[in-house]
Amino acid sequence: MNRNEELFVRAQKTIPGGVNSPVRAFRSVGGTPRFITRGQGPYVWDAEGCRYIDYVGSWGPLILGHADPDVIAAVKSAAEKGLSFGAPTEAEIELAEWLCAHVPSLELVRLVSSGTEAVMSAIRLARGYTGRDLIIKFEGCYHGHADSLLVKAGSGLLTFGNPSSAGVPADLAKHTRVLDYNDAEGVRRVFAACGHEIACVIVEPVAGNMNLVAPAPGFLATLREECTKHGALLIFDEVMTGFRVAFGSAQGLYGVTPDLSTFGKVIGGGMPLGAFGGRRDIMEKIAPLGPVYQAGTLSGNPLSVAAGLATLRKIASPGFFERLSAQTQTLVEGLTQLAQRQGIPFCAQSIGGMFGLYFAERPPTTYAEVMACDKQAFNRFFHAMLARGVYFAPSAFEAGFVSAAHGAAEIEATLAAAEAVFANWRP
């Protein structure tokens, strides 16, 4: 039994499933999770001392790579002054000002401690602002583990949603409608039937939690049009896409302005941090200005804010996203060419620093198409690449991430490993 296996056995005695977030358990791909001891640049090392080129990047936040010197220095400086105060700090203002200055839809912003908390608060705010209960989400989009959002599609377009987790009351789930991502006509039909009841539509503008699925042309614009027409709010969940797909986030990339936005991951630079914000008249309904209550003891934690500011200031440098996008595109185009050369049904795509890998003839555009991809083929690919020192997300249903620390050497090494895997591929 190697060190990773020993730690996993030990962890399962005191932690449910041995992990503190389900996807870490490798249940989807099988095998033993790697227990990471350290990271540097584009690499992580596990408990056995094995080094991997890391395309998980803490699930997106580490856009500068692991242990970026400027981010580490900022956190150390903040820590020396105190870990938490439960009182306002100037750095919180600086981060809020930075976000509002670089995301045009943000007029006021509230800092929280996680993406889930940001989304949960934004949903409550939308309901409080509109005086309506019904929300619309999309199959395959993940918005955290708040009760209202752990809901799957009902049996028909206008049926109530069904809980997708134990512990979520059916009476609560009935206030959520679940539609097909990229189905603009379905959105129009629902609004035509019950638009006066809808508080908000929440969407990942680029889906990243059913693998990477790009918005179809006109889909996001349709959401904007229908929400405006019927007095509902449009919420962009940019926890994953914020400052990941482009400097202006997905809303800047696609030119669609939401009423509220949620952020996380990159804005915390690897530390726990989230935010939600939007139009002033909506955000003024949040306590202490308005009747919608939201609070958090560790909101705006000084260490998280320091890491976030250091990260955001660095990615604002000229050409940063052009270089990141080009490097990511080199990776996905290389993988696709290698697989297709061997006649393997495989493709990949990228948007900014996010990418998706699919064992299918073409990139999926819907949840159903994602589910039709060859999951077992991905699992074989995942383990074969892991054995060659390349760490992709341990699930066929998760996007991957490239950081600024991934250089030509790391991309070339990844492609060399993939070439060996595909050359020995057996259907």
C-alpha positions in Angstrom: 0.0 0.0 0.0 1.5 3.3 -1.1 1.3 6.6 0.9 -1.7 7.9 -1.0 -3.6 4.7 -0.2 -2.6 4.8 3.4 -3.9 8.4 3.8 -7.1 7.5 2.0 -7.8 4.6 4.4 -7.0 6.8 7.3 -9.1 9.7 6.1 -12.2 7.5 5.7 -12.2 6.8 9.4 -13.0 10.4 10.3 -14.1 12.2 7.1 -17.2 11.1 5.1 -15.8 9.2 2.1 -12.3 10.3 3.0 -12.8 13.7 1.3 -14.2 17.2 2.1 -15.7 17.6 -1.4 -17.2 14.7 -3.3 -15.3 14.9 -6.6 -12.0 14.5 -4.8 -12.8 10.9 -4.0 -12.1 9.6 -7.6 -15.5 7.9 -7.4 -16.2 8.8 -11.0 -12.9 7.5 -12.4 -12.1 4.8 -9.8 -8.8 4.4 -8.0 -7.2 6.2 -5.1 -7.2 10.0 -4.9 -3.8 11.7 -4.8 -3.1 13.5 -1.6 -1.3 16.7 -2.5 1.6 17.9 -0.4 2.6 21.0 -2.3 2.3 22.9 -5.5 4.6 25.2 -7.5 3.9 26.9 -10.8 2.1 24.4 -13.1 3.0 21.4 -10.9 1.7 19.5 -7.8 3.4 16.8 -5.8 1.5 13.9 -4.1 2.3 12.1 -0.9 4.5 9.6 -2.8 6.6 12.4 -4.1 5.3 12.1 -7.6 5.1 15.3 -9.7 2.2 16.1 -12.0 1.4 18.8 -14.5 -1.7 20.1 -12.9 -4.8 21.0 -15.0 -7.1 21.2 -12.1 -5.6 24.3 -10.5 -7.8 24.0 -7.4 -10.8 23.8 -9.8 -10.0 27.2 -11.4 -8.8 29.8 -8.9 -5.0 29.4 -9.6 -4.9 31.3 -12.8 -1.3 32.3 -12.0 -0.3 28.8 -11.0 0.6 27.4 -7.6 2.3 29.5 -5.0 2.8 32.6 -7.1 5.4 34.7 -5.3 3.4 37.9 -5.3 0.2 36.3 -4.1 2.1 34.4 -1.3 3.9 37.7 -0.3 0.5 39.5 -0.1 -1.0 36.8 2.1 2.0 36.7 4.4 1.9 40.5 4.8 -1.8 40.4 5.6 -1.4 37.4 8.0 1.2 39.3 10.0 -1.4 42.0 10.8 -4.1 39.6 11.9 -6.1 36.7 10.5 -9.6 38.1 10.9 -11.3 41.1 12.6 -15.1 40.9 12.0 -14.9 44.5 11.2 -14.4 46.6 8.0 -10.9 46.9 6.4 -9.6 49.2 3.7 -8.6 46.2 1.6 -12.3 45.2 1.3 -13.0 48.5 -0.3 -10.1 48.2 -2.7 -11.3 44.8 -3.9 -14.9 46.1 -4.2 -13.7 49.1 -6.2 -11.6 46.9 -8.4 -14.5 44.6 -9.2 -16.9 47.5 -9.9 -14.3 49.2 -12.1 -13.7 46.2 -14.3 -17.1 44.6 -14.5 -19.5 47.2 -15.9 -22.7 45.5 -14.6 -21.5 45.8 -11.0 -22.5 49.0 -9.2 -22.5 47.6 -5.7 -20.9 44.3 -4.5 -21.0 42.3 -1.3 -18.0 40.0 -0.4 -18.8 36.5 1.0 -16.7 33.4 1.7 -17.7 31.0 -1.1 -19.3 30.7 -4.5 -22.2 28.8 -3.0 -22.8 31.6 -0.5 -22.7 34.2 -3.2 -25.3 32.3 -5.4 -27.6 31.5 -2.4 -27.6 35.2 -1.5 -28.2 36.4 -5.0 -31.2 34.1 -5.4 -32.6 35.4 -2.1 -32.0 38.9 -3.2 -33.8 38.3 -6.5 -36.8 36.9 -4.8 -36.8 39.7 -2.3 -36.5 42.4 -5.0 -39.2 41.0 -7.3 -41.6 39.6 -4.7 -41.7 36.3 -6.6 -40.7 32.8 -5.7 -40.0 30.9 -9.0 -36.5 30.5 -10.3 -35.2 29.0 -13.6 -32.0 27.1 -13.8 -30.5 24.7 -16.5 -29.8 21.0 -16.5 -26.2 20.4 -15.9 -25.4 23.8 -14.6 -24.1 23.7 -11.0 -24.5 26.7 -8.7 -23.4 25.4 -5.3 -25.2 23.2 -2.8 -28.0 25.5 -1.6 -31.3 23.7 -1.4 -33.1 25.6 -4.2 -30.4 24.7 -6.7 -30.0 21.0 -6.0 -32.9 20.3 -8.3 -33.1 18.3 -11.5 -35.6 18.5 -14.4 -39.2 17.4 -13.9 -40.9 15.1 -16.4 -42.0 17.9 -18.7 -41.2 21.5 -19.6 -43.6 23.1 -17.1 -43.5 20.6 -14.3 -42.0 21.2 -10.9 -38.3 20.4 -10.4 -37.4 17.3 -8.4 -34.8 17.3 -5.6 -31.4 15.8 -6.8 -30.2 15.4 -3.2 -31.5 13.8 -0.1 -32.5 16.5 2.4 -34.0 18.9 -0.1 -37.8 19.2 0.6 -40.0 18.7 -2.5 -42.0 21.7 -1.4 -38.9 23.8 -1.8 -37.9 22.2 -5.1 -41.2 23.0 -6.6 -40.2 26.7 -6.8 -37.4 25.8 -9.3 -37.9 25.0 -13.0 -35.1 23.2 -14.8 -34.7 23.7 -18.5 -32.3 22.5 -21.2 -29.1 24.6 -21.5 -29.0 26.3 -24.9 -32.7 25.8 -25.5 -33.8 29.4 -26.2 -37.2 28.3 -27.5 -37.9 26.4 -24.3 -37.0 29.6 -22.3 -39.5 31.6 -24.3 -42.3 29.0 -23.8 -41.8 29.0 -20.0 -41.8 32.8 -19.8 -44.9 32.9 -22.0 -46.7 30.5 -19.6 -45.6 31.8 -16.2 -43.3 34.9 -16.7 -45.2 36.8 -14.0 -44.1 34.3 -11.4 -40.4 34.1 -12.3 -38.1 35.9 -9.9 -34.9 35.1 -11.8 -33.0 33.0 -14.3 -29.6 31.8 -13.1 -27.1 30.4 -15.6 -23.5 29.6 -16.0 -22.8 31.7 -19.1 -20.3 29.1 -20.0 -21.2 25.8 -18.4 -18.2 24.3 -16.6 -19.8 21.7 -14.3 -21.0 19.3 -17.0 -17.6 19.6 -18.7 -17.2 22.7 -20.8 -20.3 23.6 -22.8 -20.3 26.9 -24.7 -23.5 29.0 -25.0 -25.1 28.7 -28.4 -25.4 31.9 -30.5 -28.3 34.0 -29.2 -29.0 31.9 -26.1 -27.7 34.4 -23.5 -29.3 37.2 -25.4 -32.6 35.4 -25.2 -32.3 35.1 -21.5 -31.7 38.9 -21.3 -34.7 39.7 -23.5 -37.2 37.4 -21.7 -36.1 38.6 -18.2 -36.4 42.2 -19.2 -39.8 41.7 -20.9 -41.3 39.9 -17.9 -39.7 41.8 -15.0 -37.4 38.9 -13.9 -33.8 39.3 -13.0 -31.0 37.6 -14.9 -28.2 36.2 -12.8 -24.9 35.2 -14.3 -23.1 32.6 -12.2 -19.5 33.6 -12.9 -17.9 31.8 -10.0 -16.0 29.7 -12.5 -15.9 32.0 -15.6 -15.2 35.2 -13.8 -11.8 36.5 -15.0 -11.2 33.0 -16.4 -12.6 33.1 -19.9 -11.7 36.7 -20.5 -10.6 39.8 -18.5 -14.2 41.1 -18.7 -15.5 37.7 -17.6 -18.2 35.9 -19.7 -20.5 38.9 -19.7 -17.9 41.0 -21.3 -16.9 38.3 -23.8 -20.5 37.7 -25.0 -21.8 41.3 -24.6 -24.8 40.4 -22.4 -25.4 42.3 -19.2 -27.0 40.5 -16.2 -28.8 42.2 -13.4 -26.8 40.3 -10.8 -23.5 38.4 -11.0 -21.8 36.0 -8.7 -18.0 35.5 -8.5 -15.5 33.2 -6.7 -12.4 31.2 -7.5 -10.1 33.6 -9.4 -11.2 36.7 -7.3 -9.8 34.9 -4.2 -6.5 33.8 -5.8 -6.8 30.4 -4.2 -8.2 31.5 -0.9 -11.9 31.1 0.2 -13.7 34.2 -1.3 -16.9 34.9 -3.2 -18.9 37.9 -4.2 -22.2 38.9 -5.6 -23.2 42.3 -7.0 -25.1 44.1 -9.6 -27.4 47.1 -10.2 -27.5 49.6 -7.3 -31.3 49.6 -7.0 -31.2 45.8 -6.5 -28.2 45.7 -4.2 -29.7 48.4 -1.9 -32.3 45.8 -0.9 -29.5 43.9 1.0 -29.2 44.5 4.8 -28.3 46.9 6.3 -29.9 49.1 3.6 -32.9 46.9 2.9 -35.0 44.0 4.1 -33.1 41.0 2.5 -30.8 39.6 5.2 -27.3 38.3 4.5 -24.4 38.2 6.8 -21.1 36.3 7.4 -18.6 36.4 10.2 -15.6 35.8 7.9 -16.9 37.8 4.9 -14.1 39.8 3.3 -11.4 37.9 5.2 -8.2 39.9 5.1 -6.0 37.0 3.8 -8.5 36.1 1.1 -8.9 39.7 0.0 -5.1 40.1 -0.1 -4.7 37.0 -2.3 -7.5 38.2 -4.6 -6.2 41.7 -5.1 -2.7 40.4 -5.8 -4.1 38.0 -8.4 -6.4 40.4 -10.1 -3.8 43.1 -10.4 -1.4 40.6 -12.2 -4.0 39.3 -14.6 -4.8 42.9 -15.6 -1.4 43.2 -17.3 -1.5 43.8 -21.1 -1.7 40.6 -23.2 -2.3 38.3 -20.2 -5.5 36.7 -21.5 -4.2 36.6 -25.1 -1.3 34.5 -24.0 -3.4 32.3 -21.7 -6.0 31.7 -24.4 -3.3 30.8 -27.0 -1.6 28.4 -24.6 -4.9 26.7 -23.8 -5.8 26.5 -27.5 -2.5 24.9 -28.3 -3.2 22.2 -25.7 -6.7 21.3 -27.0 -5.8 21.4 -30.6 -2.8 19.2 -30.0 -4.8 16.6 -28.1 -7.5 16.6 -30.7 -5.0 16.1 -33.6 -3.2 13.3 -31.8 -6.5 11.4 -31.1 -7.9 11.9 -34.5 -4.7 10.7 -36.1 -5.4 7.3 -34.4 -9.0 7.3 -35.4 -10.2 7.9 -31.8 -13.6 9.6 -31.4 -12.3 12.6 -29.4 -12.4 16.3 -29.5 -11.6 19.3 -27.2 -12.3 23.0 -27.0 -11.3 26.0 -25.0 -12.6 29.4 -24.0 -9.9 31.6 -22.4 -8.1 29.5 -19.7 -10.9 26.9 -19.5 -11.1 23.7 -21.6 -13.2 20.6 -22.1 -12.2 17.1 -23.3 -14.8 14.8 -24.8 -14.7 11.3 -26.1 -17.2 12.2 -28.8 -17.1 13.3 -32.5 -18.0 16.9 -31.7 -18.2 19.2 -28.6 -21.5 18.8 -26.8 -24.0 21.7 -26.7 -26.5 20.2 -24.2 -26.6 18.1 -21.1 -27.9 15.2 -23.1 -25.0 15.3 -25.5 -22.5 15.5 -22.6 -24.1 12.4 -21.1 -23.7 10.6 -24.4 -19.9 11.0 -24.4 -17.9 7.9 -23.7 -17.3 8.1 -20.0 -15.4 4.8 -19.8 -13.0 6.0 -22.4 -12.4 9.2 -20.5 -11.7 7.2 -17.3 -9.1 5.1 -19.1 -7.5 8.2 -20.6 -7.5 9.9 -17.2 -5.6 7.1 -15.5 -3.2 6.6 -18.4 -2.3 10.3 -18.3 -2.0 10.3 -14.5 0.5 7.4 -14.7 2.5 9.6 -17.1 2.5 12.6 -14.7 -0.5 14.6 -16.1 -3.3 15.5 -13.7 -6.6 16.2 -15.3 -9.9 16.6 -13.4 -11.0 13.2 -12.1 -14.4 13.3 -13.8 -15.7 13.3 -17.4 -18.1 16.1 -16.3 -15.7 18.8 -15.2 -13.8 21.5 -17.1 -10.1 21.8 -17.0 -7.9 24.9 -16.4 -4.6 26.2 -17.8 -2.6 28.8 -15.8 -0.1 31.4 -16.8 2.5 29.2 -15.3 1.9 26.5 -17.9 4.6 27.1 -20.5 5.5 25.5 -23.8 7.5 22.8 -22.0 4.5 21.7 -19.9 2.2 21.7 -23.0 4.7 19.7 -25.0 5.2 17.2 -22.2 1.4 16.8 -21.9 1.0 16.2 -25.7 3.9 13.7 -25.6 2.2 11.8 -22.9 -1.1 11.9 -24.8 0.6 10.7 -28.0 1.9 7.6 -26.1 -1.6 7.0 -24.6 -3.4 7.3 -28.0 -0.8 5.3 -29.9 -1.6 2.3 -27.6 -5.4 2.9 -27.5 -7.7 -0.1 -27.7 -11.5 0.4 -28.2 
